[in-house]
Amino acid sequence: MLPTGEIDLLEDTWAREVPHAQFTRLRREDPVHWHEVPGRHAGFYAVTRHADVKAVSRDPELWSTELGSFMIRDQNPESLETLRLVLLGMDAPRHSRYRSLVSAGFTPRVVRRLAARIQERAVTLVERAVTPGRDMDFVAEVAAWLPIQTICEMVGVPEGDERLIFEWSNRMAGSQDPELSAGKHDSDMAAAEIYAYCDALAAERRARPREDILSTLVHAEVDGDRLSPDEINMFFVLLCVAGNETTRNLLSGALIALIDHPSARAELAAAPEDEALWTTATEEFLRWGGSIHNFRRTATRDTVLRGQPVAEGQKVVTYYTSANRDEEVFADPFAFDIRRTPNEHLTFGGGGPHFCLGAGLARTQIKALVRELLRRHPEVSLSGEVRRLRSDFINGVKYLPVRFG
């Protein structure tokens, strides 16, 4: 058995597999576990229990995002300042102000208005991309396109530019994976290209606003306060990556779960109009294959977490993947149960100010696309080897070869 001192939760591990065995051991033996990081980066405490992930997430005064960013590795001063312009990298009061200005684009009313368009796109995508008996890469031909089309329409990206956003977001999200990016410099260049693209688009929306999020951002005002151009551009960058990468990987993870659990797949295929079943199934897809591994925080003062002293300035990393298999919360956590109720997964965060703005949108897309796939093509199998993203932040699938019946 691997000694806990040899636990490895960095990017090479995730490229091979989701390390559920390591997380199970840590939850049982060392739920706030000290983890070294090679090179000139400080180590961190890996937080693996559901209750502790929630506790850290809901106490932003003690556990800061802004002090050291939301990434495991330490950032140079310039990179840290850039990340502090992103919603994920802010603490109150900046985070509260920013979120109040941008949240208008993600209300339940907006998601309901988009639901019909998402359904139309799901039908069109399945009709065009899926041919029975043909080997295909589900990521590139299906999973990538519904999220990128949806987020581009929401933001206001002109039709036809979706592939540009897709390629930029791939290079940013794949900065640790040599197959997708040439490294941090290439990732930074992609961010700069998206930034410049947004700058031009925002200028056009200031002059001629439309019904899209970018128009909302450039004209939004709360108590006389408006977003700066830098804040608008960085939110655009975040939306292009988060709105694309996370849902794409949730869709791929859902299909893998259904391939691995044919009885659940058959049950869903036989009940396309059972809203209650599809609602609980969607939550189980989210629990089973969450798209973000973790989120880092930095202690603002000396404290204790589950008996473990944590010094001011030390970092903790909350692992949603582990929390979603916590035996203290989920009965039979390694069973894929499409009727699981309750289902208190932390895929969209552990609560608190950083709970995912796009949670409703992601749920709508997953339900629409998976239901349309099973309505038309209930038989599906792997036709090759799945390739995972090399990343200690994004739980990604970069190649998913399948064949629909």
Secondary structure, DSSP 8 states (H G I E B T S, - for coil): ---GGG---SHHHHHH---HHHHHHHHHH-SEEEE--STT---EEEE--HHHHHHHHT-TTTEESTTT-SSSS---HHHHHHHTTSGGG--TTHHHHHHHHHGGGG-HHHHHHHHHHHHHHHHHHHHHH--TT-EEEHIIIIITHHHHHHHHHHHT--TT-HHHHHHHHHHHHTTT-TTT-S-HHHHHHHHHHHHHHHHHHHHHHHHS--SSHHHHHHH--BTTB---HHHHHHHHHHHHHIIIIIHHHHHHHHHHHHHH-HHHHHHHHT-TT-HHHHHHHHHHHHHHT-SB-EEEEEESS-EEETTEEE-TT-EEEEEHHHHTT-TTTSSSTTS--TT-SS----TT-SSSTTS-TTHHHHHHHHHHHHHHHHHH---EEE-S--EE---SSB--EEE-EEEE-
